[in-house]
Each structure stands twice: as C-alpha cells, then as structure tokens.
Amino acid sequence: MFLHCDRGGTYRTRVNEDFRRSGTASRQVRCPFDAVLRHFVAFGGWKLCIRNADHNHGLAPPITHPSLRKAAMKEHNDEIRLKARTGLQSTKIMRRLREQDPDIPILTRDILNDRQHQRIKFLASRTLIQVLLYTLQDNEDWVYQYQTDNNDKVTALFFNHRQCLELLCLNPFFLVMDCTYKTNKYKMPLLQIIGSTTLGSMFFVAFYFFVLRDCGVIWIRLALPQINVPEH
C-alpha cells in the first residue's frame, strides 16, 4: 500500500484550458513525501517503510482537517443551534464565532450542514404542512381552522395566537391586511392581518394561507365565528 501526501503530485486539468476560470488554485505542490505499508505473511504483521520523509510545505491549518472541524462543532453545538433557532443566518453565526475565537476550525458550510440535518430530523419524513398542523394541534395557545379539497389537500389555513385575540378585543378599530406572494413552494400566498394599539405600536392579529383561486376574505368570515374570542 503506497502512502502519499495529499499535496503531492501535480494538478491535471479536466477541462479545456481555454474555458478555465482565472484565479483558481490547486493544493497539489509536488510534495515528495512517500511511504509504503507492506503486509508480511511470515509474521502476520504490517511494516511501514518511509522512503522520503520530506515535505515542501508547512503544516495545514486546522480548518482543513474534517476531524478537527467535527470536534469544534460538537463543542459549540448548543450555542450554534440556539442562535439558529432565533433565525440568525449561518454567515452571521460564523461571524460571531470568529469574533470570539479567530482561529476556530469551523466553516460556514459545517453550520449549514448541521442545520439541514436538524431540519430533516425535525420533519421526520413529514411534509411542511403536516408539521405545521401537528404543531398547532399540540399547542393550545394557537387557534386555527383549515379546509381541504376532495384529494385531502390543504387549500386554506387560518391561525392566530390567543394573546393576539386579546389585543384585538382591546384595539378593534384599525386593521391592515396584506398578502406576501411567493412565500412557499405550494404557491399559497400568506395574508397577514395586523392591528394597531392606541400607542401606535403594531401587533399581528392572524395569518392565513390560501389558494389564489379561492376567495380568502369570505373564508375568513366563515372561520372567525368558530373561534372563541375572550370576553372583556
């Protein structure tokens, strides 16, 4: 078995040089390190023979070693996931980690991979709309109504928080409704209903996903009477 340095050899292009991007680089610098690992049947063991122990480059930085990056991710796992749950972008999480330790062996790609792994684990082979409905059912603080078509496909979903209903009862005079298009892959726009307090601060009243061909306002009027509004 022949062992070579990962920076040995020369770069061999696999594309036409005329179309190669400028400014690219290679890790291969013709490092002369060479070793042979042989198995001897006579005594049933292995022997390592180093034929050239020289390297023509310095030590690789820790960030290039996957094992060191994995250990660093395990050490800062709780901090990274806590910041991710607050909605902080992976690049900003990486920037804050660099501020604490400039030599930390973690890449932004490692944070993205961990977030993707946590997302797959959280979904547990369920669709996004299924997870949303299960979450609303398990949390009694949320009030929701939804409807499906003949194929059991969700065509409308209306939900709001009970505290939002209490604020609405105290401030029922001013409402703003606006749709956010292209919000998801299901092509269901998100209608946001926002209220205003007497101090001028804004608060969310409810959220509503619906299919474009449906009349959203009429369905909201049908759903609201089924919601128990707190008495004041």
C-alpha positions as CSV (number, residue, x, y, z in Angstrom):
1,M,0.0,0.0,0.0
2,F,1.5,3.3,-1.1
3,L,1.0,6.4,1.0
4,H,1.5,9.9,-0.3
5,C,0.9,13.4,0.9
6,D,-2.4,14.9,-0.1
7,R,-0.5,17.8,-1.5
8,G,1.8,15.6,-3.7
9,G,1.7,15.3,-7.4
10,T,0.7,18.0,-10.0
11,Y,-2.6,19.3,-11.0
12,R,-4.2,17.7,-14.0
13,T,-6.9,19.8,-15.6
14,R,-10.1,18.0,-16.6
15,V,-11.5,20.9,-18.7
16,N,-10.4,22.8,-21.7
17,E,-7.8,25.4,-20.6
18,D,-9.4,27.9,-23.0
19,F,-12.5,27.9,-20.8
20,R,-10.9,27.6,-17.4
21,R,-11.8,30.2,-14.9
22,S,-9.0,32.6,-13.9
23,G,-7.9,33.0,-10.3
24,T,-8.2,29.3,-9.4
25,A,-5.6,27.4,-7.4
26,S,-4.6,23.8,-6.5
27,R,-3.5,22.2,-3.3
28,Q,-1.0,19.9,-5.1
29,V,2.5,21.3,-4.9
30,R,4.5,18.2,-5.8
31,C,5.2,17.2,-2.2
32,P,7.9,14.5,-2.2
33,F,6.7,12.6,0.9
34,D,6.5,8.8,0.1
35,A,5.9,5.8,2.2
36,V,5.0,2.1,1.7
37,L,2.9,-0.1,4.0
38,R,3.6,-3.8,3.5
39,H,2.0,-6.9,4.9
40,F,4.3,-9.8,5.7
41,V,2.7,-13.2,5.8
42,A,5.7,-14.7,7.6
43,F,5.0,-13.0,10.9
44,G,1.4,-11.8,10.1
45,G,2.1,-8.1,10.6
46,W,2.4,-4.8,8.8
47,K,5.6,-2.8,8.3
48,L,5.8,0.9,7.4
49,C,8.7,1.9,5.2
50,I,9.2,5.7,4.8
51,R,11.1,6.3,1.6
52,N,11.0,10.1,1.7
53,A,10.1,11.9,4.9
54,D,10.5,15.4,3.5
55,H,7.6,17.9,2.9
56,N,8.0,21.1,0.8
57,H,5.2,22.9,2.6
58,G,4.2,23.9,6.1
59,L,1.6,22.4,8.3
60,A,-2.0,22.6,7.1
61,P,-4.3,24.9,9.1
62,P,-6.7,23.1,11.5
63,I,-9.7,24.3,9.4
64,T,-8.7,21.9,6.6
65,H,-9.0,18.8,8.9
66,P,-12.6,17.4,9.0
67,S,-11.9,15.6,12.3
68,L,-10.9,18.9,14.0
69,R,-13.9,20.7,12.5
70,K,-16.2,18.0,13.7
71,A,-14.8,18.3,17.3
72,A,-15.2,22.1,17.2
73,M,-18.8,21.7,16.0
74,K,-19.5,19.3,18.9
75,E,-18.0,21.8,21.3
76,H,-20.1,24.8,20.1
77,N,-23.1,22.8,19.1
78,D,-25.5,24.2,21.7
79,E,-24.5,27.8,21.0
80,I,-24.9,27.4,17.2
81,R,-28.3,25.7,17.4
82,L,-29.6,28.3,19.9
83,K,-28.6,31.1,17.6
84,A,-30.1,29.2,14.6
85,R,-33.5,28.9,16.4
86,T,-33.6,32.7,16.8
87,G,-33.5,33.0,13.0
88,L,-29.9,34.1,12.7
89,Q,-28.3,33.4,9.3
90,S,-25.4,30.9,9.1
91,T,-23.0,33.6,7.9
92,K,-23.8,35.8,10.9
93,I,-23.4,32.9,13.3
94,M,-20.0,32.2,11.8
95,R,-19.0,35.9,12.1
96,R,-19.9,35.9,15.8
97,L,-17.9,32.7,16.4
98,R,-14.9,34.3,14.6
99,E,-15.2,37.3,16.9
100,Q,-15.0,35.1,20.0
101,D,-12.2,32.9,18.6
102,P,-10.5,34.0,15.3
103,D,-8.7,30.5,15.0
104,I,-11.9,28.4,15.4
105,P,-11.8,25.5,12.9
106,I,-15.3,25.8,11.7
107,L,-16.6,26.7,8.2
108,T,-20.0,28.2,7.3
109,R,-20.6,25.0,5.4
110,D,-20.4,23.0,8.6
111,I,-23.2,25.2,10.2
112,L,-25.3,24.8,7.0
113,N,-24.9,21.0,7.1
114,D,-25.9,20.9,10.8
115,R,-29.0,23.0,10.2
116,Q,-30.0,20.8,7.3
117,H,-29.5,17.7,9.4
118,Q,-31.6,19.2,12.2
119,R,-34.3,20.1,9.7
120,I,-34.5,16.5,8.3
121,K,-34.6,15.2,11.9
122,F,-37.4,17.6,12.8
123,L,-39.6,16.8,9.8
124,A,-39.3,13.0,10.3
125,S,-40.5,12.2,6.8
126,R,-43.4,14.6,7.1
127,T,-44.3,17.4,4.8
128,L,-44.0,21.0,6.0
129,I,-47.8,21.5,6.1
130,Q,-48.2,18.3,8.2
131,V,-45.6,19.6,10.7
132,L,-47.4,22.9,10.9
133,L,-50.8,21.3,11.6
134,Y,-49.3,19.0,14.2
135,T,-47.6,21.9,15.9
136,L,-50.8,23.9,16.0
137,Q,-52.8,20.9,17.4
138,D,-50.3,20.3,20.2
139,N,-50.1,23.9,21.3
140,E,-53.3,25.1,22.9
141,D,-52.2,28.8,22.7
142,W,-52.9,28.8,18.9
143,V,-56.3,28.9,17.3
144,Y,-56.7,27.6,13.8
145,Q,-59.1,26.5,11.1
146,Y,-58.3,24.8,7.8
147,Q,-60.1,23.2,4.8
148,T,-59.1,20.6,2.3
149,D,-60.3,19.6,-1.2
150,N,-61.5,16.2,-2.4
151,N,-57.9,14.9,-2.6
152,D,-57.3,15.8,1.1
153,K,-55.0,18.6,0.0
154,V,-54.9,21.7,2.2
155,T,-56.4,24.7,0.4
156,A,-56.7,27.2,3.2
157,L,-55.2,27.6,6.7
158,F,-56.1,30.3,9.2
159,F,-54.3,30.6,12.5
160,N,-53.6,33.1,15.2
161,H,-52.4,33.3,18.8
162,R,-54.8,33.7,21.8
163,Q,-52.9,36.7,23.0
164,C,-53.4,38.3,19.6
165,L,-57.1,37.9,20.1
166,E,-57.0,39.6,23.4
167,L,-55.1,42.6,21.9
168,L,-57.7,42.6,19.1
169,C,-60.5,42.9,21.6
170,L,-58.8,45.9,23.2
171,N,-57.9,47.5,19.9
172,P,-60.6,46.6,17.3
173,F,-60.6,49.9,15.4
174,F,-57.8,49.6,12.9
175,L,-56.7,46.5,10.8
176,V,-54.3,46.2,7.9
177,M,-54.4,43.2,5.5
178,D,-51.6,42.5,3.1
179,C,-50.5,39.4,1.0
180,T,-47.0,38.2,0.7
181,Y,-46.6,36.4,-2.6
182,K,-44.1,33.6,-3.5
183,T,-43.8,32.6,0.2
184,N,-43.5,28.9,-0.4
185,K,-43.3,26.1,-3.0
186,Y,-47.1,25.4,-2.7
187,K,-47.9,28.7,-4.4
188,M,-50.2,29.7,-1.5
189,P,-49.8,33.4,-0.6
190,L,-49.6,34.4,3.0
191,L,-52.2,37.0,4.1
192,Q,-51.1,38.9,7.2
193,I,-53.6,40.7,9.4
194,I,-52.1,43.4,11.5
195,G,-53.7,45.6,14.2
196,S,-52.6,48.8,15.9
197,T,-52.8,49.8,19.6
198,T,-53.7,53.3,20.9
199,L,-49.9,53.9,21.4
200,G,-49.3,53.4,17.7
201,S,-47.5,50.0,18.1
202,M,-48.4,47.2,15.7
203,F,-49.3,43.6,16.5
204,F,-50.1,40.6,14.4
205,V,-53.7,39.5,14.6
206,A,-53.7,36.4,12.4
207,F,-52.1,34.6,9.4
208,Y,-53.9,33.0,6.5
209,F,-52.6,30.7,3.7
210,F,-54.9,30.2,0.8
211,V,-55.0,29.1,-2.8
212,L,-55.2,32.0,-5.3
213,R,-58.5,30.8,-6.9
214,D,-60.2,30.9,-3.5
215,C,-61.9,33.9,-2.1
216,G,-59.9,34.4,1.1
217,V,-61.9,37.2,2.7
218,I,-65.1,35.2,2.6
219,W,-63.5,32.1,4.1
220,I,-62.0,34.2,6.9
221,R,-65.5,35.4,7.7
222,L,-66.7,31.8,7.9
223,A,-63.8,30.8,10.1
224,L,-63.9,33.7,12.6
225,P,-67.3,32.8,14.1
226,Q,-65.9,29.4,15.1
227,I,-63.1,31.0,17.1
228,N,-63.9,31.6,20.8
229,V,-63.0,35.2,21.4
230,P,-62.1,36.0,25.0
231,E,-64.6,38.2,26.8
232,H,-63.7,41.6,28.3
